[in-house]
């Protein structure tokens, strides 16, 4: 089921939809032809306001419970749009997630399985050839102007420095405009090789403010472009980064803009039953070996949480500026904004003071909001979705563009319109940097079942135990469920395309 857009909301009628909308057929003008390098004359005829602009805003390591402290995001994206309260990742680690966003594929299919080489990183992305057939490639062929701003895949700087030199860093295929960061995790030393354009160092300026300015300038420029645009605005916050400040805890924190420092001193630690979990005897050995969190470490976690939320205030102001610019330039009514994070983050749950990767709620569950034409306001979607593999199908659905291959994910616009139960299996999976498997599992409406490479197993009844406090893998009451889930996982862990969608 595909979305139809009218040029102006006041003219929504059967006639205007027929005249101004787009349809699903790959033969419809505006659709891309799989494998083609150019768009036909029909694409030019429907380009522009007849297809929506699409802005994908992505945070780095943001948690769901960070979102209430971003008032512009709440007011301008969440409330006017659809909220996915149960958006979960297939792999809570940034590089594999970003590759899934660009391909609509699970990590076991696109091959980027870690942030480090040889299992992953930007080098793996290029060497595998996966970068040649991605979301921006398909969109650009169909007539979209595609813009990349901010963090791309991990290892981009090191790879291009070794092969081309930082100042000659190339862009990935499919991007009309490339503004990917080279110095990424130093919040005061941002550098970008603009293409088109030159190498620019923004040393001394706060990196989030730089990305905000670039996004606003791009949005203003695009108002005069007859083509619709797709923009991936990829922030670093609230990921840890430098420079360090006096008073920072031993745990790594993001660097906070001067105006935002200590504005959330009242925040405290997370309010979760899983925080500093008392009994972890049901957990795998890597959790069982963790000591209880003492007062000093708890204070460090509290400071880390505070700085993470403070680092997001600059992002929130940027969202306010972006939406205001879209409105003032007359583009907001024809722009879809997707707001999310590449993964969550641990802040003391299950005794883990920091980190991600593991198949626990605080890492897997991420914020996901979508607003724009055709998206009902205040729509709460409780259906579990795997957002990392679902972003590409969603964007293509909105743009009326076809991909040259079957994707593992589904369009979230279909989920918004029909939020009823779905039986598709949702995989969770992870690897080590050397390529060895770490775990695979299945997440459903009731159970999370995980098989670790060590032979250890976890099984959680998410209805009774949403915080994953007690694994039921050895509970006789759950033997039948464990047997069924193990069989289903064996049949699903190597799924591809339609077999991933149930």
Legacy VTK file of the C-alpha trace (Angstrom):
# vtk DataFile Version 3.0
C-alpha trace
ASCII
DATASET POLYDATA
POINTS 502 float
0.000 0.000 0.000
1.537 3.311 -1.076
0.874 6.857 0.072
-0.633 9.513 -2.213
0.260 13.152 -1.824
-1.658 16.247 -2.940
0.125 19.445 -3.856
-1.927 21.389 -1.295
-3.829 19.968 1.620
-6.817 22.191 0.920
-7.316 20.516 -2.457
-7.428 16.931 -1.264
-10.119 15.275 -3.320
-10.439 12.354 -5.673
-9.659 14.596 -8.617
-6.642 16.280 -7.044
-5.207 12.998 -5.854
-5.496 11.593 -9.330
-3.863 14.674 -10.779
-1.173 15.327 -8.194
-0.519 12.016 -6.463
1.712 9.103 -7.287
0.918 5.435 -7.584
2.686 2.240 -6.762
3.427 0.764 -10.125
7.064 0.633 -11.135
5.897 1.747 -14.596
4.370 4.934 -13.234
6.231 8.135 -14.146
8.525 8.932 -11.262
9.381 5.356 -10.421
12.920 4.168 -10.837
13.776 1.320 -13.130
15.841 -1.269 -11.289
19.403 -1.190 -12.540
18.972 1.940 -14.652
21.410 4.850 -14.354
19.090 7.611 -15.510
15.488 8.655 -15.058
13.027 8.867 -17.869
11.111 11.930 -19.024
8.194 10.867 -16.852
10.299 11.285 -13.721
11.026 14.890 -14.566
7.337 15.528 -15.097
6.402 14.448 -11.590
9.488 15.689 -9.762
9.096 18.575 -7.330
6.163 19.213 -5.044
4.195 16.229 -6.342
6.535 13.976 -4.398
7.471 14.813 -0.815
10.753 16.025 0.505
12.025 13.527 3.072
14.281 14.437 5.990
15.790 11.633 8.062
17.117 12.970 11.366
19.300 10.460 13.208
20.846 10.757 16.657
23.716 8.601 17.904
23.178 6.482 21.049
19.978 8.294 22.112
17.545 6.541 24.427
13.759 6.693 24.420
13.771 8.301 27.852
15.989 11.141 26.536
13.155 12.402 24.361
10.971 14.174 26.977
13.856 16.634 27.423
13.724 17.746 23.766
10.735 20.133 23.644
11.032 21.077 19.967
11.132 17.433 18.935
8.051 16.785 21.062
6.144 19.790 19.744
7.177 19.825 16.094
7.662 16.150 15.191
6.143 13.819 17.775
2.780 15.501 18.378
1.975 16.296 14.726
2.941 12.795 13.625
3.046 9.096 14.357
4.875 7.717 17.372
6.320 4.205 17.313
6.546 3.368 20.996
7.938 -0.105 20.275
10.598 0.560 17.673
13.405 -1.951 18.139
16.685 -2.532 16.389
17.959 -5.700 14.829
21.535 -4.886 15.907
22.166 -2.114 18.476
25.462 -0.844 17.076
25.837 2.246 14.925
27.690 1.086 11.782
25.569 -2.031 11.105
22.388 -0.039 11.792
23.379 2.712 9.368
24.140 0.130 6.702
20.683 -1.370 7.309
19.083 2.081 6.989
20.781 2.531 3.613
19.939 -0.938 2.264
16.786 -2.183 4.014
18.734 -5.339 4.864
19.719 -7.150 8.040
23.441 -7.144 8.844
23.743 -10.814 7.917
22.709 -9.793 4.392
24.478 -6.469 3.829
27.680 -7.738 5.459
28.638 -4.743 7.639
28.682 -6.587 10.959
30.666 -4.345 13.283
32.142 -0.864 13.625
35.669 -2.251 13.158
37.317 -4.020 10.235
37.350 -6.793 9.087
33.776 -7.517 10.197
32.559 -3.989 9.548
33.361 -0.278 9.158
33.252 1.926 6.074
36.091 -0.095 4.549
33.952 -3.243 4.625
31.056 -1.242 3.185
33.162 -0.243 0.165
35.083 -3.481 -0.344
31.857 -5.497 -0.385
30.404 -3.225 -3.071
27.264 -2.713 -1.011
27.652 1.074 -1.265
26.866 0.964 -4.992
23.185 0.040 -4.570
21.624 1.984 -1.707
18.759 4.255 -0.794
20.366 7.488 -2.109
21.311 5.767 -5.377
17.730 4.682 -5.989
16.291 8.054 -4.968
18.676 10.073 -7.118
17.957 7.948 -10.166
14.264 8.700 -9.707
14.790 12.468 -9.662
15.524 13.278 -6.029
18.247 15.644 -4.869
20.043 13.695 -2.130
21.992 15.317 0.703
24.205 13.711 3.369
25.024 15.850 6.430
27.002 14.681 9.459
28.186 11.298 10.676
28.257 8.541 8.057
29.627 5.040 8.660
32.351 4.405 11.231
35.850 4.398 9.786
35.056 6.771 6.908
37.848 9.179 7.833
40.536 6.538 8.318
39.688 4.783 5.070
39.667 7.892 2.878
42.765 9.279 4.598
44.719 6.147 3.738
43.524 5.983 0.132
42.929 9.573 -0.975
44.059 11.932 1.771
41.525 13.624 4.015
41.277 16.753 1.877
40.391 14.659 -1.159
37.798 12.496 0.556
35.234 11.202 -1.974
31.504 10.908 -1.526
29.574 7.688 -1.639
27.548 6.890 -4.796
24.062 8.344 -4.970
24.589 11.580 -3.072
23.992 14.842 -4.942
25.506 16.761 -2.044
27.997 15.249 0.399
28.792 16.838 3.753
29.925 13.864 5.831
32.110 14.588 8.839
35.757 13.578 8.828
36.571 14.626 12.395
33.441 13.215 14.023
33.821 12.566 17.746
35.590 15.788 18.669
32.721 18.205 19.212
35.082 21.177 18.763
37.092 19.976 15.775
34.536 19.145 13.110
35.847 18.854 9.546
33.932 18.229 6.325
35.049 17.681 2.736
32.098 19.280 0.968
31.255 17.826 -2.430
30.555 19.939 -4.340
32.868 22.320 -2.532
36.108 22.091 -0.619
37.573 20.894 2.643
36.423 22.982 5.602
37.642 22.774 9.185
35.218 24.087 11.784
37.698 23.796 14.633
36.637 25.821 17.650
32.944 25.833 16.802
30.521 23.471 18.513
29.916 20.638 16.036
26.150 20.343 16.526
25.738 24.058 15.783
27.683 23.575 12.553
25.405 20.739 11.432
22.345 22.835 12.333
23.595 25.714 10.173
24.333 23.435 7.229
20.904 21.778 7.416
19.135 25.152 7.474
21.194 26.458 4.532
20.484 23.326 2.487
16.765 23.630 3.242
16.695 27.265 2.101
18.554 26.421 -1.095
16.254 23.522 -1.895
13.209 25.785 -1.846
14.258 26.985 -5.315
15.057 23.505 -6.641
12.259 21.911 -8.706
13.405 18.496 -7.540
12.204 17.009 -4.249
15.024 16.354 -1.810
16.067 13.619 0.582
18.287 14.791 3.415
19.980 12.559 5.977
20.853 14.802 8.908
23.051 12.650 11.124
24.076 14.070 14.506
26.849 12.815 16.779
25.025 13.687 20.013
24.628 12.212 22.533
27.541 9.898 21.652
30.635 10.224 23.806
33.249 12.619 22.524
35.998 15.116 23.229
37.263 17.559 24.382
36.982 16.539 28.012
35.952 19.094 30.588
36.996 19.589 34.237
34.641 17.603 36.411
33.888 14.940 33.802
33.459 11.467 35.310
35.740 8.558 34.494
32.954 7.212 32.310
33.061 8.732 28.823
30.594 11.554 28.152
29.670 13.795 25.227
31.034 17.331 25.080
28.307 19.816 26.006
27.869 23.308 24.554
28.775 26.020 27.072
25.244 27.400 27.304
23.849 23.953 28.160
26.324 22.843 30.841
24.758 21.909 34.167
21.243 22.733 32.970
20.069 19.223 33.934
21.839 18.728 37.249
18.517 17.627 38.745
18.101 14.688 36.378
19.321 11.779 38.511
19.755 8.195 37.366
17.346 6.267 35.190
14.148 5.092 36.859
14.228 1.459 35.820
13.875 -1.756 37.842
16.817 -3.041 35.808
19.165 -0.363 37.190
21.870 -2.055 39.262
19.946 -5.327 39.014
20.268 -7.256 42.263
20.093 -10.829 40.948
21.785 -11.565 37.620
22.190 -15.296 38.141
19.848 -15.903 35.175
22.052 -13.872 32.807
25.000 -14.953 30.622
28.447 -14.987 32.196
29.462 -11.568 30.857
26.621 -10.076 32.932
26.999 -12.402 35.925
30.608 -11.287 36.248
29.668 -7.623 36.661
29.753 -6.313 40.244
26.932 -4.327 41.796
27.101 -0.600 41.119
28.408 1.276 44.165
27.757 4.908 45.125
30.805 6.308 43.281
29.964 4.571 40.013
26.296 5.486 40.402
27.345 9.144 40.670
29.392 8.806 37.453
26.443 7.264 35.635
24.242 10.099 36.867
26.702 12.674 35.527
26.919 10.792 32.218
23.148 10.806 31.851
23.040 14.511 32.668
25.634 15.398 30.022
23.953 13.220 27.417
20.672 15.097 27.826
22.501 18.422 27.885
24.258 17.568 24.612
20.851 17.006 23.004
19.706 20.571 23.703
21.716 21.909 20.757
20.134 19.251 18.546
16.691 20.263 19.785
17.317 23.911 18.911
18.469 22.757 15.490
15.219 20.861 14.963
13.323 24.023 15.832
15.319 26.007 13.276
14.922 23.309 10.616
11.135 23.091 10.931
10.842 26.888 11.048
12.879 27.146 7.851
10.754 24.524 6.120
7.635 26.454 7.123
8.937 29.872 6.065
10.095 28.568 2.689
6.731 26.908 2.030
8.134 23.369 2.099
6.831 21.989 5.388
3.452 20.844 4.057
5.230 18.687 1.521
8.001 17.362 3.764
8.100 14.124 5.725
10.408 14.156 8.761
11.591 10.849 10.236
13.282 11.228 13.624
15.163 8.375 15.276
18.460 7.139 16.740
20.901 4.521 15.495
20.734 2.649 18.830
20.058 3.098 22.513
22.514 2.995 25.407
23.023 1.372 28.801
23.075 3.577 31.883
23.337 1.110 34.720
20.706 -1.418 33.679
21.730 -5.008 34.409
24.810 -3.541 36.134
26.203 -2.185 32.841
27.356 1.408 33.441
27.631 2.135 29.715
27.528 0.528 26.283
25.134 -1.021 23.783
25.278 -4.104 21.476
23.606 -6.487 23.960
19.970 -7.549 23.397
18.446 -5.545 26.231
15.653 -3.022 26.123
17.777 0.075 26.828
19.940 -0.689 23.753
17.339 -2.155 21.393
14.452 0.275 21.938
14.892 3.601 20.139
12.795 6.724 19.564
10.974 6.798 16.232
8.622 9.602 15.128
7.300 10.381 11.643
5.396 13.528 10.643
4.337 14.859 7.257
1.609 14.798 4.623
-0.581 11.726 4.923
0.698 10.917 8.445
-2.089 11.253 11.069
-1.275 13.484 14.032
-1.082 11.889 17.467
-1.064 8.403 15.961
0.476 5.960 18.447
1.702 2.754 16.834
2.298 -0.019 19.347
3.125 -2.701 16.788
6.719 -3.856 17.230
8.845 -2.808 14.293
12.509 -3.283 13.447
13.285 0.249 12.427
16.808 -0.286 11.079
15.595 -2.447 8.193
12.288 -0.568 7.788
13.601 2.948 7.084
14.613 2.322 3.463
11.293 0.669 2.487
9.456 3.535 4.187
11.377 6.253 2.360
10.961 4.476 -0.973
7.245 4.079 -0.325
6.884 7.796 0.414
8.908 8.707 -2.688
7.222 6.144 -4.955
10.552 4.594 -5.882
11.341 0.931 -6.448
14.486 -0.811 -5.275
16.327 -3.296 -7.529
16.159 -6.006 -4.878
13.730 -7.329 -2.298
14.366 -5.758 1.087
14.119 -7.426 4.486
12.058 -4.606 6.008
8.562 -3.248 5.461
7.162 0.225 4.896
6.215 1.891 8.163
3.585 3.890 6.327
1.693 0.631 5.884
2.092 0.007 9.621
0.726 3.488 10.389
-2.351 2.898 8.258
-2.896 -0.665 9.418
-1.460 -0.966 12.947
-2.936 -4.384 13.585
-0.946 -7.453 14.657
1.806 -8.734 12.399
3.454 -12.098 12.671
6.767 -11.381 10.948
9.786 -12.537 12.949
12.129 -9.752 14.091
15.734 -10.849 14.285
18.323 -9.593 16.728
21.926 -10.347 15.848
25.478 -9.277 16.645
29.078 -10.147 15.775
32.545 -9.517 17.179
35.022 -7.297 15.306
36.828 -10.358 13.930
33.603 -11.623 12.385
32.767 -14.302 14.952
29.063 -14.443 15.840
28.084 -12.994 19.210
24.377 -13.868 19.349
21.223 -14.272 17.310
17.652 -14.143 18.520
14.016 -13.410 17.847
11.814 -10.690 19.280
8.040 -11.056 19.135
5.073 -9.425 20.806
5.576 -11.588 23.894
9.025 -13.167 23.905
12.647 -12.255 23.348
14.697 -15.384 22.730
18.481 -15.174 22.304
21.125 -17.799 21.605
24.674 -16.675 22.411
27.715 -18.090 20.625
28.913 -19.297 24.030
25.972 -21.701 24.149
24.151 -19.589 26.736
20.479 -18.794 26.181
18.138 -16.039 27.328
14.327 -16.101 27.174
12.196 -13.239 28.459
8.440 -13.007 28.773
8.084 -9.364 27.743
4.463 -9.161 28.846
5.235 -10.171 32.415
8.782 -8.862 32.469
9.349 -5.914 30.083
12.607 -4.931 31.804
14.155 -8.396 31.280
14.829 -9.095 34.942
14.361 -12.853 34.824
15.347 -15.138 31.988
12.988 -18.104 31.716
15.220 -20.302 29.588
15.420 -22.962 32.325
11.840 -22.597 33.542
9.774 -25.745 32.816
6.702 -23.538 32.350
8.386 -22.021 29.267
9.838 -25.213 27.767
7.312 -25.342 24.928
7.866 -21.671 24.110
11.646 -22.127 24.117
11.410 -25.147 21.806
9.165 -23.311 19.346
11.327 -20.183 19.368
14.529 -22.177 18.842
13.023 -23.863 15.805
11.764 -20.568 14.418
15.145 -18.929 14.944
16.908 -21.755 13.132
14.602 -21.182 10.154
14.920 -17.389 10.238
18.506 -16.449 11.158
19.574 -16.506 7.482
16.365 -15.049 6.041
16.518 -12.804 2.981
13.861 -10.546 1.500
10.355 -12.012 1.636
11.369 -14.751 4.085
12.299 -12.035 6.608
8.826 -10.557 6.454
6.975 -13.686 7.522
LINES 1 503
502 0 1 2 3 4 5 6 7 8 9 10 11 12 13 14 15 16 17 18 19 20 21 22 23 24 25 26 27 28 29 30 31 32 33 34 35 36 37 38 39 40 41 42 43 44 45 46 47 48 49 50 51 52 53 54 55 56 57 58 59 60 61 62 63 64 65 66 67 68 69 70 71 72 73 74 75 76 77 78 79 80 81 82 83 84 85 86 87 88 89 90 91 92 93 94 95 96 97 98 99 100 101 102 103 104 105 106 107 108 109 110 111 112 113 114 115 116 117 118 119 120 121 122 123 124 125 126 127 128 129 130 131 132 133 134 135 136 137 138 139 140 141 142 143 144 145 146 147 148 149 150 151 152 153 154 155 156 157 158 159 160 161 162 163 164 165 166 167 168 169 170 171 172 173 174 175 176 177 178 179 180 181 182 183 184 185 186 187 188 189 190 191 192 193 194 195 196 197 198 199 200 201 202 203 204 205 206 207 208 209 210 211 212 213 214 215 216 217 218 219 220 221 222 223 224 225 226 227 228 229 230 231 232 233 234 235 236 237 238 239 240 241 242 243 244 245 246 247 248 249 250 251 252 253 254 255 256 257 258 259 260 261 262 263 264 265 266 267 268 269 270 271 272 273 274 275 276 277 278 279 280 281 282 283 284 285 286 287 288 289 290 291 292 293 294 295 296 297 298 299 300 301 302 303 304 305 306 307 308 309 310 311 312 313 314 315 316 317 318 319 320 321 322 323 324 325 326 327 328 329 330 331 332 333 334 335 336 337 338 339 340 341 342 343 344 345 346 347 348 349 350 351 352 353 354 355 356 357 358 359 360 361 362 363 364 365 366 367 368 369 370 371 372 373 374 375 376 377 378 379 380 381 382 383 384 385 386 387 388 389 390 391 392 393 394 395 396 397 398 399 400 401 402 403 404 405 406 407 408 409 410 411 412 413 414 415 416 417 418 419 420 421 422 423 424 425 426 427 428 429 430 431 432 433 434 435 436 437 438 439 440 441 442 443 444 445 446 447 448 449 450 451 452 453 454 455 456 457 458 459 460 461 462 463 464 465 466 467 468 469 470 471 472 473 474 475 476 477 478 479 480 481 482 483 484 485 486 487 488 489 490 491 492 493 494 495 496 497 498 499 500 501
